Amino acid sequence: MKLGLGTVQFGVNYGISNPDGQTAGEEVTEILAVAQRNGIRVIDTAALYGSSEEVLGNALPTGNQFKLVTKTVRFDTDTITSADASLLEQAFVSSLQKLRCPSVYGLMVHNVADVLAHGGGRLMDRLTALKQRGLVTKIGVSVYTAEQIEMVLELFEIDLIQLPINVFDQRLLQGGQLAKLKAAGVEIHARSAFLQGLLLMEPSTLPPHFDTVKLHLKRYQEQLAQCGVTPVQAALGFVAGLDEIDVIICGVNNHQQLEELCTTTIPLPAFDFHDFAINDDLILNPSKWQDN
């Protein structure tokens, strides 16, 4: 199983299907125990995930074998300066202190637009320097679109990338970007396997923003039921079945949810997932979701 643990819920309220809010500290300890027991190795966090890094650092068991991946702060500017590169390093050192570890497995630029801005190479140069100092094993970026992947591969050598892919969002598979990344030797971490829980929800309970996809989701879930496959099995099975994907980052609200993911039966019976791909960015990009 390619399962990795996402931790955004440890630091902030997150997810359309999450009624519980931020995960309590004692529950985080239970989640990490389940992860360790089931051989999960990659844990994904970020400086921008509220108190996630600090909560994680306080809860990590002694002598654990987890591979921690974190992300940079955002700059959101047209021009990256030397001062910005220094700020990146300062924030990363703070991340290490919060995580209570001397180094991490991965460090990714959280906002890919920062490295694509004028002078953005300064950030990648600083990541490379951190890698050369042994503070990071792999460096890379977190992306949303095929265009971003194409530009990054043209400009930089990266070891690691995080990107969205799920049953509804197959754009990077169909566009050949997954294959191109794998050919370049990039380790690929998939996020949004459940589309922030949308793929698991009862269509009739969705807010008005999702009216255009309610019938599509209903048909998808009905066909799964006919095959005897649960929505969780299908969502995980689709992404796990992609040879290009190395790790599937999944966030959970409690340890019971992680136990369920770890015991999910894969592979699946024959099912044509390609029929359910859509190309509506208002649905596929959670940053464009409306709270109504």
PAZAPA-4460 file (N, C-alpha, C; in steps of 0.05 Angstrom, whole numbers, plus 32768, in hexadecimal, padded with zeros to 4 digits):
% residues 292
    n_x    n_y    n_z   ca_x   ca_y   ca_z    c_x    c_y    c_z   seq   type   mol
   8011   7FE8   8000   8000   8000   8000   8012   8019   8000     1      M     A
   8009   802D   7FF1   8019   8045   7FEE   8011   805C   8001     2      K     A
   8003   8055   8016   7FF6   8069   8027   800B   807A   8036     3      L     A
   8006   8095   8035   8015   80A8   8046   8001   80B8   8056     4      G     A
   800A   80C5   806B   7FF8   80D3   807D   7FFA   80F1   8079     5      L     A
   7FE3   80FE   8073   7FE1   811B   8072   7FDA   8126   808E     6      G     A
   7FE3   813E   8094   7FE0   8148   80AF   7FD3   8163   80B1     7      T     A
   7FC7   816C   809B   7FBB   8187   809C   7FA6   8189   80B2     8      V     A
   7F97   8173   80B6   7F83   8173   80CB   7F8E   8176   80E7     9      Q     A
   7FA8   8170   80EA   7FB5   8173   8104   7FB7   8190   810C    10      F     A
   7FB7   81A2   80F8   7FBC   81BE   80FE   7FA6   81D2   80F8    11      G     A
   7F93   81C9   80E7   7F7D   81DB   80E0   7F64   81CB   80DB    12      V     A
   7F4C   81D8   80DA   7F34   81CB   80D1   7F36   81C8   80B3    13      N     A
   7F30   81B0   80A9   7F35   81AB   808C   7F23   8196   8082    14      Y     A
   7F19   819A   8069   7F0A   8185   805B   7EEC   8189   805B    15      G     A
   7EE0   8186   8044   7EC3   818A   8042   7EB3   8175   8051    16      I     A
   7EBF   815D   8054   7EB1   8147   8062   7EBB   8143   807F    17      S     A
   7EC8   8157   808A   7ED3   8155   80A5   7EC2   8166   80B8    18      N     A
   7EB1   8159   80C8   7EA0   8168   80DB   7EAE   816C   80F6    19      P     A
   7EC5   8160   80FA   7ED1   815E   8114   7EE5   8175   8119    20      D     A
   7EEE   8183   8104   7F01   8198   8108   7F1D   818E   810C    21      G     A
   7F2E   819E   8118   7F4A   8197   811C   7F4D   817F   812F    22      Q     A
   7F5F   816D   8127   7F63   8154   8137   7F70   815A   8151    23      T     A
   7F66   814F   8167   7F71   8153   8181   7F8C   8146   8184    24      A     A
   7F9D   8151   8196   7FB8   8147   8199   7FBA   8129   81A0    25      G     A
   7FA9   8120   81B2   7FAA   8104   81BA   7FA1   80F2   81A4    26      E     A
   7F8F   80FC   8192   7F87   80EC   817B   7F9E   80EA   8167    27      E     A
   7FAD   8100   8165   7FC4   80FF   8153   7FD8   80E9   815B    28      V     A
   7FDC   80E6   8175   7FED   80D1   817F   7FE3   80B5   8177    29      T     A
   7FC9   80B2   8179   7FBD   8098   8171   7FC0   8094   8153    30      E     A
   7FBC   80A9   8143   7FBF   80A6   8126   7FDB   809E   811F    31      I     A
   7FEF   80AA   812B   800B   80A4   8125   8012   8087   812E    32      L     A
   8005   807D   8143   800A   8062   814C   7FFE   804E   8137    33      A     A
   7FE7   8054   812C   7FDB   8044   8117   7FED   8044   80FE    34      V     A
   7FF6   805C   80F7   8008   805F   80E0   8021   804E   80E3    35      A     A
   802D   8050   80FA   8046   8041   80FF   8041   8023   80FE    36      Q     A
   802A   801A   8109   8024   7FFE   810A   801F   7FF2   80EF    37      R     A
   8015   8003   80DD   800D   7FF9   80C2   8022   7FFF   80AD    38      N     A
   8039   8008   80B5   804F   800B   80A2   804E   8024   8091    39      G     A
   803D   8038   8099   803D   8051   808B   8057   8060   8091    40      I     A
   8064   806A   807D   807E   8077   8081   807E   8095   807C    41      R     A
   806F   809E   8067   8070   80BB   8060   805B   80CA   8070    42      V     A
   8063   80E0   807C   8050   80F2   8089   8054   810E   807D    43      I     A
   803E   8119   8073   803F   8132   8065   8034   8149   8077    44      D     A
   8043   815E   8079   803A   8175   8088   8042   818F   807A    45      T     A
   803F   81A6   8086   8047   81BF   807A   8048   81D5   808F    46      A     A
   8059   81E9   8089   805A   8200   809B   8040   820F   809C    47      A     A
   8030   820D   8087   8017   821C   8085   7FFF   820D   8090    48      L     A
   8003   81F5   809A   7FED   81E6   80A5   7FE8   81EC   80C2    49      Y     A
   7FE6   8206   80C9   7FE0   820E   80E4   7FF5   8203   80F7    50      G     A
   7FED   81F5   810C   7FFF   81EA   8120   8007   81CD   811A    51      S     A
   8003   81C4   8101   8007   81A8   80FA   8024   819E   8100    52      S     A
   8038   81AE   80F9   8053   81A5   80FD   8059   81A2   811B    53      E     A
   8050   81B5   812B   8055   81B4   8148   8046   819C   8155    54      E     A
   802D   8199   814D   801D   8182   8157   802B   8168   8150    55      V     A
   8033   8166   8137   8041   814D   812E   805B   8149   813D    56      L     A
   806A   815D   8140   8083   815B   814F   807F   8151   816B    57      G     A
   806A   815B   8178   8065   8153   8194   805B   8136   8196    58      N     A
   804F   812B   817F   8043   8111   8181   8053   80FB   8174    59      A     A
   8068   8101   8165   8078   80EC   8158   8085   80DA   816D    60      L     A
   8081   80C0   8169   808D   80AD   817C   80AC   80AC   817A    61      P     A
   80B9   80A7   8190   80D6   80A5   8190   80DF   808E   817E    62      T     A
   80F4   8093   816F   8100   807E   815E   80EF   8076   8146    63      G     A
   80DC   8088   813E   80CB   8081   8128   80DB   8081   810E    64      N     A
   80CF   8073   80FA   80DC   8072   80DF   80CD   8082   80CA    65      Q     A
   80BD   8095   80D3   80AE   80A5   80C0   80C0   80B7   80AF    66      F     A
   80B7   80BB   8096   80C4   80CE   8084   80B3   80E7   8083    67      K     A
   80BD   80FC   808F   80AE   8115   8091   80B2   8126   8078    68      L     A
   809C   8130   806D   809D   8143   8057   808E   815C   805F    69      V     A
   809C   8173   805C   808F   818C   8063   8092   81A0   804B    70      T     A
   8087   81B8   804E   8086   81CA   8038   808E   81E6   8041    71      K     A
   8096   81F7   802E   809F   8212   8034   8088   8224   803A    72      T     A
   808F   823C   8044   807B   8251   8046   8075   825C   802A    73      V     A
   8060   826B   8028   8058   8277   800E   8064   8293   800C    74      R     A
   8069   829C   7FF4   8073   82B7   7FF0   805F   82C8   7FE0    75      F     A
   8051   82BC   7FCD   803C   82CB   7FBF   8045   82E6   7FB4    76      D     A
   805B   82E6   7FA5   8066   82FE   7F9B   8070   82FA   7F7E    77      T     A
   8071   830F   7F6F   807A   830D   7F53   8098   8308   7F51    78      D     A
   80A7   8310   7F65   80C4   830F   7F64   80CF   8303   7F7E    79      T     A
   80DF   82EE   7F7C   80EB   82E1   7F93   8107   82ED   7F97    80      I     A
   810D   82F6   7FAF   8126   8303   7FB5   8138   82F0   7FC6    81      T     A
   8151   82F8   7FCA   8163   82EA   7FDB   8158   82E9   7FF8    82      S     A
   814B   82FE   8000   813F   82FF   801B   8129   82EA   801D    83      A     A
   811A   82E6   8008   8105   82D1   8008   8112   82B6   800C    84      D     A
   8128   82B1   7FFE   8135   8297   8000   813F   8293   801D    85      A     A
   8149   82A8   802A   8152   82A6   8045   813A   82A1   8058    86      S     A
   8123   82AD   8052   810B   82A9   8062   8102   828C   805F    87      L     A
   8104   8281   8047   80FD   8265   8043   810D   8253   8056    88      L     A
   8127   8258   8057   8138   8248   8068   8132   824C   8086    89      E     A
   812D   8265   808E   8126   826A   80AA   810C   825C   80B1    90      Q     A
   80F9   825C   80A0   80DF   824F   80A5   80E3   8231   80A6    91      A     A
   80F5   8226   8095   80FA   8209   8095   8107   8201   80AF    92      F     A
   811B   8211   80B9   8128   820B   80D2   8113   820A   80E9    93      V     A
   8100   821D   80E7   80EA   821D   80FB   80D9   8204   80F9    94      S     A
   80D5   81FB   80E0   80C6   81E2   80DC   80D4   81CA   80E9    95      S     A
   80EE   81C9   80E6   80FE   81B3   80F2   80FB   81B4   8111    96      L     A
   80FC   81CC   811C   80F9   81CF   8139   80DE   81C6   8142    97      Q     A
   80C9   81CD   8134   80AE   81C5   813B   80AA   81A7   8138    98      K     A
   80B7   819B   8124   80B5   817F   811F   80C7   816F   8132    99      L     A
   80D9   817D   813F   80EC   8170   8151   80FD   815B   8143   100      R     A
   8107   8162   812C   8118   8150   811D   812F   815F   8110   101      C     A
   8146   8153   810C   815D   8161   8100   815B   8164   80E2   102      P     A
   814A   8154   80D5   8148   8155   80B8   812D   8149   80B0   103      S     A
   8126   814D   8096   810D   8141   808C   8113   8133   8072   104      V     A
   8101   8121   806B   8103   8113   8052   80FE   8125   803A   105      Y     A
   80E9   8135   803C   80E2   8146   8025   80DC   8163   802D   106      G     A
   80E3   8175   801B   80DB   8191   801E   80D2   819B   8003   107      L     A
   80B9   81A4   8002   80AD   81AD   7FE9   80A5   81CB   7FEB   108      M     A
   80A8   81D9   7FD4   809D   81F4   7FD2   807F   81F2   7FD2   109      V     A
   8073   81FE   7FE6   8055   81FB   7FE9   8046   8208   7FD3   110      H     A
   804E   8220   7FCB   8041   822F   7FB6   8053   822F   7F9D   111      N     A
   804C   821F   7F8A   805D   821B   7F72   8061   8236   7F63   112      V     A
   804E   8248   7F65   8051   8262   7F58   8069   8271   7F63   113      A     A
   8072   826B   7F7B   8089   8279   7F86   80A3   8272   7F76   114      D     A
   80A6   8258   7F6E   80BE   8251   7F5F   80BC   8258   7F42   115      V     A
   80A3   825D   7F39   809F   8265   7F1D   809F   8284   7F1A   116      L     A
   80A1   8292   7F30   80A2   82AF   7F30   80BF   82B8   7F27   117      A     A
   80C2   82D1   7F20   80DC   82DC   7F1A   80EF   82D8   7F32   118      H     A
   8106   82CB   7F2D   8118   82C6   7F43   8111   82AD   7F53   119      G     A
   80FD   829E   7F4A   80F5   8287   7F59   810A   8271   7F5C   120      G     A
   811E   8272   7F4A   8134   825F   7F4C   8143   8262   7F66   121      G     A
   8141   827A   7F73   814F   827E   7F8C   8144   826B   7FA2   122      R     A
   812A   8265   7FA0   811E   8253   7FB4   8128   8237   7FAF   123      L     A
   8129   822E   7F96   8133   8213   7F90   8150   8211   7F97   124      M     A
   815F   8226   7F93   817C   8225   7F9A   817E   8221   7FB8   125      D     A
   816D   822E   7FC8   816F   822C   7FE5   8166   8210   7FEE   126      R     A
   8152   8204   7FE1   814B   81E9   7FE7   8161   81D6   7FE1   127      L     A
   816F   81DA   7FCA   8186   81CA   7FC3   819C   81CC   7FD8   128      T     A
   81A0   81E4   7FE2   81B5   81E7   7FF6   81AD   81D9   8010   129      A     A
   8194   81D9   8017   818B   81CB   802F   818E   81AD   802C   130      L     A
   818A   81A4   8013   818E   8187   800D   81AB   8180   800F   131      K     A
   81BC   8191   8005   81D9   818B   8006   81E4   818B   8022   132      Q     A
   81D7   819A   8034   81DF   819B   8050   81D4   8183   8060   133      R     A
   81C4   8172   8053   81B9   815A   8060   81A0   8160   8070   134      G     A
   8194   8177   806D   817C   817E   807C   8163   8173   806F   135      L     A
   8166   816C   8055   814F   8163   8045   815A   814D   8033   136      V     A
   814A   8137   802F   8152   8122   801D   8148   8128   8000   137      T     A
   812F   8131   7FFE   8124   8136   7FE3   8116   8151   7FE3   138      K     A
   8119   8160   7FCD   810D   817B   7FCA   80FA   817B   7FB2   139      I     A
   80E6   818C   7FB4   80D3   818D   7F9D   80BE   81A3   7FA1   140      G     A
   80A7   819E   7F95   8092   81B2   7F95   8076   81A4   7F98   141      V     A
   8063   81B4   7FA1   8047   81AB   7FA1   8039   81BA   7F8B   142      S     A
   802A   81AB   7F7A   801E   81B8   7F62   8000   81B1   7F61   143      V     A
   7FF3   81C0   7F4E   7FD7   81BB   7F49   7FD2   81B3   7F2C   144      Y     A
   7FE1   81BE   7F19   7FDA   81BB   7EFD   7FF0   81AF   7EEC   145      T     A
   7FE7   81A6   7ED5   7FFA   819B   7EC1   800E   81B1   7EB8   146      A     A
   8005   81C9   7EB4   8016   81DF   7EAB   802C   81E4   7EC0   147      E     A
   8025   81E3   7ED9   803A   81E8   7EEE   804F   81D2   7EED   148      Q     A
   8046   81B9   7EE9   8059   81A3   7EE7   806C   81A7   7ED0   149      I     A
   8061   81AE   7EB9   8071   81B1   7EA1   8086   81C7   7EA6   150      E     A
   807E   81DD   7EB2   8091   81F4   7EB6   80A6   81EC   7ECA   151      M     A
   809F   81DE   7EE0   80B2   81D6   7EF4   80C7   81C3   7EE8   152      V     A
   80BE   81B0   7ED9   80D1   819C   7ECD   80E4   81AA   7EB9   153      L     A
   80DA   81BF   7EAC   80EB   81CD   7E99   8101   81DE   7EA7   154      E     A
   80FA   81E8   7EBF   810C   81FA   7ECD   811E   81EE   7EE2   155      L     A
   8115   81D8   7EEF   8123   81CE   7F07   8125   81B0   7F06   156      F     A
   8139   81A6   7F15   813A   818A   7F1C   812F   8185   7F37   157      E     A
   811A   8175   7F39   810D   8170   7F53   810E   8152   7F59   158      I     A
   810B   814C   7F72   810B   8130   7F7B   80EE   8127   7F82   159      D     A
   80DD   813A   7F88   80C4   8134   7F95   80AF   8147   7F8C   160      L     A
   8096   813D   7F89   8080   814E   7F82   8067   8144   7F8F   161      I     A
   8056   8157   7F97   803B   8150   7FA1   8026   815B   7F8E   162      Q     A
   8013   814B   7F87   7FFF   8154   7F73   7FE4   8147   7F78   163      L     A
   7FCF   8153   7F6E   7FB4   8148   7F72   7FAC   8134   7F5D   164      P     A
   7FA1   811E   7F65   7F96   810A   7F52   7F81   80F9   7F61   165      I     A
   7F6B   80F5   7F53   7F56   80E4   7F5E   7F44   80DB   7F47   166      N     A
   7F2F   80CC   7F4E   7F1E   80C1   7F39   7F12   80D6   7F28   167      V     A
   7F0A   80ED   7F33   7EFE   8102   7F23   7F14   8113   7F15   168      F     A
   7F2B   8116   7F22   7F40   8127   7F17   7F57   8116   7F0C   169      D     A
   7F55   810F   7EF3   7F69   80FE   7EE6   7F79   810E   7ED1   170      Q     A
   7F79   8128   7ED4   7F85   8139   7EC0   7FA3   8134   7EBC   171      R     A
   7FB2   812F   7ED2   7FCE   812B   7ED0   7FD5   8110   7EC6   172      L     A
   7FC3   80FD   7EC9   7FC6   80E2   7EBD   7FC1   80E4   7E9F   173      L     A
   7FAB   80F0   7E97   7FA4   80F1   7E7B   7FB7   8103   7E6B   174      Q     A
   7FC2   8118   7E78   7FD4   812A   7E6A   7FF0   8121   7E68   175      G     A
   7FF6   810A   7E75   8011   80FF   7E73   8025   810A   7E87   176      G     A
   801C   811C   7E99   802F   8128   7EAC   803A   8113   7EC0   177      Q     A
   8029   8101   7EC9   8033   80ED   7EDC   8049   80DC   7ECF   178      L     A
   8045   80D4   7EB7   805A   80C4   7EA9   8073   80D4   7EA5   179      A     A
   8070   80EE   7E9F   8088   80FF   7E9B   8098   8103   7EB5   180      K     A
   8089   8106   7ECB   8097   8109   7EE5   80A5   80EF   7EEC   181      L     A
   8098   80D9   7EE8   80A5   80BF   7EEF   80BE   80BA   7EDE   182      K     A
   80BC   80C2   7EC4   80D3   80BE   7EB2   80EA   80D0   7EBC   183      A     A
   80E4   80E6   7EC9   80F9   80F8   7ED3   8104   80EF   7EEE   184      A     A
   80F9   80D9   7EF9   8103   80CF   7F12   80F8   80DD   7F2B   185      G     A
   80E1   80EB   7F27   80D5   80FA   7F3D   80C3   80E8   7F4E   186      V     A
   80C6   80EA   7F68   80B4   80DB   7F7A   809A   80EA   7F7C   187      E     A
   8084   80DC   7F77   806A   80E9   7F75   8058   80E2   7F8D   188      I     A
   8050   80F7   7F9B   803D   80F4   7FB1   8022   80FF   7FA8   189      H     A
   800E   80EF   7FAA   7FF3   80F6   7FA1   7FE3   8101   7FB9   190      A     A
   7FD5   8117   7FB5   7FC3   8120   7FCA   7FA7   8121   7FBE   191      R     A
   7F93   8126   7FCE   7F77   8129   7FC6   7F6B   8110   7FBA   192      S     A
   7F74   80F9   7FC3   7F69   80E0   7FB9   7F4B   80DE   7FBE   193      A     A
   7F41   80EA   7FD3   7F25   80EB   7FD9   7F18   8105   7FD1   194      F     A
   7F27   8116   7FC4   7F1E   8131   7FBD   7F12   813F   7FD5   195      L     A
   7F22   8140   7FEA   7F1B   814B   8004   7F01   813F   800F   196      Q     A
   7EFC   8126   8009   7EE5   8118   8014   7ECD   8119   8001   197      G     A
   7ECE   8129   7FEC   7EB7   812B   7FDA   7EAF   8110   7FCE   198      L     A
   7EC3   80FF   7FC7   7EBD   80E6   7FBA   7EAE   80D2   7FCD   199      L     A
   7EAF   80D8   7FE7   7EA3   80C6   7FFB   7E88   80D0   8004   200      L     A
   7E80   80E7   7FFC   7E68   80F4   8008   7E4F   80EB   7FF9   201      M     A
   7E39   80ED   8008   7E1E   80E9   7FFC   7E18   8101   7FEA   202      E     A
   7E13   80FD   7FD1   7E0F   8113   7FBE   7DFA   8127   7FC7   203      P     A
   7DE4   811D   7FD3   7DCE   812F   7FDA   7DD6   8142   7FF1   204      S     A
   7DEC   813D   7FFF   7DF4   814E   8015   7E07   8164   800D   205      T     A
   7E0F   8164   7FF4   7E23   8177   7FEB   7E17   8193   7FE9   206      L     A
   7E26   81A8   7FEF   7E1C   81C4   7FEC   7E19   81CB   7FCF   207      P     A
   7E0B   81E2   7FC9   7E04   81EA   7FAE   7E1C   81EC   7F9B   208      P     A
   7E33   81F3   7FA5   7E4B   81F5   7F93   7E4F   81DC   7F82   209      H     A
   7E46   81C5   7F8D   7E4C   81AB   7F80   7E34   81A0   7F70   210      F     A
   7E21   81B2   7F6A   7E09   81A9   7F5B   7E11   819C   7F41   211      D     A
   7E25   81A6   7F33   7E2C   819C   7F19   7E38   817F   7F1A   212      T     A
   7E40   8176   7F31   7E4D   815C   7F33   7E3D   8148   7F44   213      V     A
   7E26   8151   7F4F   7E17   813F   7F60   7E0E   8125   7F51   214      K     A
   7E03   8128   7F39   7DFA   8111   7F2A   7E11   8100   7F22   215      L     A
   7E27   810C   7F1B   7E3F   80FD   7F13   7E49   80EC   7F2B   216      H     A
   7E4A   80F8   7F43   7E53   80EA   7F5B   7E3F   80D3   7F62   217      L     A
   7E26   80D9   7F5E   7E11   80C4   7F64   7E15   80AC   7F52   218      K     A
   7E19   80B1   7F38   7E1D   809B   7F25   7E36   808B   7F2C   219      R     A
   7E4B   8099   7F33   7E64   808D   7F3A   7E61   807A   7F52   220      Y     A
   7E54   8084   7F67   7E50   8074   7F7F   7E3D   805D   7F7A   221      Q     A
   7E29   8060   7F69   7E17   804A   7F62   7E26   8034   7F54   222      E     A
   7E38   803B   7F41   7E47   8027   7F33   7E5A   8018   7F46   223      Q     A
   7E66   8027   7F58   7E77   801A   7F6C   7E67   8005   7F7C   224      L     A
   7E4F   800D   7F85   7E3F   7FFB   7F95   7E38   7FE2   7F85   225      A     A
   7E33   7FE5   7F6B   7E2C   7FCE   7F5B   7E44   7FBA   7F59   226      Q     A
   7E5C   7FC5   7F5C   7E74   7FB4   7F5B   7E7D   7FAB   7F77   227      C     A
   7E6E   7FB3   7F8B   7E75   7FAB   7FA6   7E8E   7FB9   7FB1   228      G     A
   7E93   7FD2   7FA7   7EAA   7FE1   7FAF   7EA2   7FFA   7FBE   229      V     A
   7EAF   8000   7FD5   7EA8   8017   7FE4   7EB6   8030   7FD8   230      T     A
   7EAB   8048   7FDD   7EB9   8060   7FD3   7ED5   8063   7FDD   231      P     A
   7EDB   805A   7FF5   7EF6   805C   8000   7F08   8049   7FF0   232      V     A
   7EFF   8030   7FEC   7F0F   801D   7FDC   7F15   8028   7FC0   233      Q     A
   7F00   8033   7FB4   7F03   803D   7F98   7F17   8054   7F97   234      A     A
   7F14   8067   7FA9   7F25   807F   7FA8   7F43   8077   7FAC   235      A     A
   7F48   8066   7FC0   7F63   805E   7FC5   7F6D   804B   7FAF   236      L     A
   7F5C   8039   7FA6   7F64   8026   7F92   7F6B   8032   7F78   237      G     A
   7F5D   8047   7F70   7F63   8055   7F57   7F7F   8060   7F58   238      F     A
   7F85   806F   7F6D   7F9F   807D   7F6E   7FB6   8068   7F73   239      V     A
   7FB1   8055   7F84   7FC5   8040   7F8A   7FCB   8030   7F71   240      A     A
   7FB8   802E   7F5F   7FBC   801E   7F47   7FCD   802C   7F31   241      G     A
   7FD4   8045   7F36   7FE4   8054   7F23   8001   8050   7F29   242      L     A
   8010   8043   7F17   802C   803C   7F1C   803D   8054   7F22   243      D     A
   8036   806C   7F17   8046   8083   7F1A   8045   808E   7F37   244      E     A
   8030   8088   7F46   802C   8093   7F61   803D   8084   7F75   245      I     A
   804D   8091   7F84   805D   8085   7F99   8050   8084   7FB4   246      D     A
   8042   809A   7FBB   8036   809D   7FD5   801B   80AB   7FD2   247      V     A
   8007   80A2   7FE0   7FEC   80AF   7FE1   7FE9   80BC   7FFC   248      I     A
   7FE9   80D6   7FFC   7FE7   80E5   8015   7FC9   80E7   801D   249      I     A
   7FC2   80DC   8033   7FA6   80DC   803D   7FA5   80E8   8059   250      C     A
   7F94   80FC   805C   7F8F   8107   8076   7F78   80F9   8084   251      G     A
   7F79   80F6   809E   7F64   80EA   80AD   7F5D   80FB   80C5   252      V     A
   7F45   80F8   80D0   7F3D   8108   80E7   7F41   80F8   8101   253      N     A
   7F43   80DD   80FF   7F46   80CD   8117   7F54   80B2   810F   254      N     A
   7F5C   80A3   8123   7F6B   808B   811E   7F5A   8075   8112   255      H     A
   7F40   8076   8117   7F2E   8062   810B   7F2E   8064   80ED   256      Q     A
   7F2E   807D   80E3   7F2E   8082   80C6   7F48   8077   80BA   257      Q     A
   7F5E   807B   80C7   7F77   8071   80BD   7F78   8052   80BD   258      L     A
   7F6D   8046   80D2   7F6B   8029   80D2   7F5B   801F   80BA   259      E     A
   7F45   802D   80B4   7F35   8025   809D   7F45   8027   8083   260      E     A
   7F54   803C   8080   7F64   803F   8068   7F79   8029   8066   261      L     A
   7F85   8023   807C   7F9B   800F   807C   7F90   7FF3   8077   262      C     A
   7F77   7FEE   807C   7F6C   7FD3   8078   7F5A   7FD2   805F   263      T     A
   7F5A   7FE7   804F   7F4B   7FE8   8037   7F56   7FD4   8023   264      T     A
   7F44   7FC3   8018   7F4C   7FAE   8005   7F52   7FB9   7FE9   265      T     A
   7F6A   7FB5   7FE0   7F73   7FBD   7FC5   7F84   7FA6   7FBB   266      I     A
   7F82   7F9E   7FA1   7F76   7FAB   7F8B   7F58   7FA7   7F89   267      P     A
   7F4B   7FB6   7F77   7F2F   7FB6   7F73   7F27   7FA3   7F5C   268      L     A
   7F0D   7F9B   7F5C   7F03   7F8E   7F44   7F04   7FA2   7F2C   269      P     A
   7F02   7F97   7F15   7F03   7FA8   7EFD   7EEE   7FBF   7EFE   270      A     A
   7EF8   7FD7   7EFB   7EE6   7FEF   7EFB   7EF3   8004   7EEA   271      F     A
   7EE3   8010   7ED8   7EED   8024   7EC6   7EEB   803F   7ED2   272      D     A
   7F01   8048   7EDF   7F01   8062   7EEB   7F02   8079   7ED7   273      F     A
   7F0C   8073   7EBF   7F10   8088   7EAB   7EF5   8096   7EA5   274      H     A
   7EDF   8087   7EA7   7EC5   8093   7EA0   7EBD   80A9   7EB3   275      D     A
   7ECA   80AB   7ECA   7EC1   80BE   7EDE   7ED3   80D6   7EE1   276      F     A
   7EE7   80D9   7ECF   7EF8   80F0   7ECF   7EE8   8109   7EC6   277      A     A
   7EEC   811F   7ED3   7EDF   8138   7ECB   7EF4   814D   7EC8   278      I     A
   7EED   8164   7EBD   7F01   8179   7EB7   7EF7   8195   7EC1   279      N     A
   7EE8   8195   7ED7   7EDD   81AE   7EE1   7EEE   81B7   7EF9   280      D     A
   7EFE   81CC   7EF5   7F10   81D5   7F09   7F02   81E0   7F22   281      D     A
   7EE9   81E9   7F1F   7EDA   81F3   7F36   7ED3   81DC   7F49   282      L     A
   7ED3   81C4   7F3E   7ECE   81AC   7F4F   7EE8   819F   7F57   283      I     A
   7EFB   819E   7F46   7F14   818F   7F4B   7F28   819E   7F5C   284      L     A
   7F26   81B8   7F5D   7F39   81C8   7F6C   7F2B   81D3   7F86   285      N     A
   7F30   81C7   7F9D   7F23   81CF   7FB6   7F27   81EC   7FBD   286      P     A
   7F3C   81F9   7FB3   7F40   8215   7FB9   7F2A   8226   7FAC   287      S     A
   7F1B   821B   7F99   7F06   822A   7F8B   7EEA   8222   7F96   288      K     A
   7EE9   8211   7FAA   7ECF   820A   7FB6   7EC4   8221   7FC5   289      W     A
   7EAA   8224   7FC3   7E9B   8239   7FD2   7E8D   822D   7FEA   290      Q     A
   7E8D   823C   8000   7E80   8232   8018   7E63   8239   8018   291      D     A
   7E54   822B   8006   7E37   8230   8005   7E29   8216   7FFD   292      N     A
***
